[in-house]
Amino acid sequence: MKIKIKAFASVREACGFDEKELTVSDGITVKEVVLLLEKSHGSLSDLLESLLYAINEDYCHDDATLSSGDTLAIFPPVSGG
């Protein structure tokens, strides 16, 4: 199945892309996608503990399951002031 990944801020810098389409196995979780990205973008490792996720613009946990056509956004915590 195909999904779209959107990377923001320091995640974008670590991965080297804003948006990317991936072909993944059915039933893959957010955590499994992030681990796949970490294998090809090692500097992502430094950010893993604090990342936030959204599937189709709805916040989710890393155990959420993705479906074909979903968009997974990955971003660091956002602070305001």
N, C-alpha and C positions, 0 to 999 in steps of 0.2 A: 504494500500500500504506500501511497505517497502522502507526506506531510510537509508543511512549510515551517521553517524555523526562523524566528526574528530575534536578533541579538541586539541588545541595547547597552550603551555606555561602556563600562570596562569589559563586559562580556563581548561586545563587538570588537574591542581592541584585542582581546585574547584570542578570539576565533578568526578574526580577519575578514568578517563579512557582516553585512546588515541583515541580509535575508538569503535563505538557501532552501532548496527543495531536497528532501531526502526520501529514498525508498527504504522502508523498514518493514519488519515482520508484523503481522496482525497481532493485536493485543499488547503491543509494546507500551511500557510505562514511561513517564517523564524521566524518571531516574535512569532508566536504561538508555534513553536518547542522550541524556547528558553524559553518561559514561562513554558512549560512542564518540561524542564530540571531544571528550577529554583525551581519548586515545590519539586523535589526530591533531589536537590543539592542547598540548601539555600545559601551557600557561593558564589554562582554565582551572587547573587543580587548586590554585591559590584562592579561588573564589567560591568553590563548591559549598562551603559551610554556610554562606550567607545569601545564596541565590533565591530569587522569587520567580514564580512561574504563573503563566496564564494560558489556558487553552481557549481559543476563540474569544479572547478578551475577558474571560472569567478566571479569577485567581483560582489556583489549585495547589495541591500538595504533590510531592514528587512520586507518590504512588498512584496518581491518576493515570488511567489508560487512554491512549490516543486512538482515534478512529481515522479512517481514510479521509483525506481532505482537510484535516484539522490544521490549525496554525498554532504553534507553540511559541510563546514569547518567553524569553529568558532575560532577566535583568537583575542588577544588584539592588539592595535596599535603597529607597529614595528618602532623602531627608529634606525638610523644608525649613523655612525660617522667615 
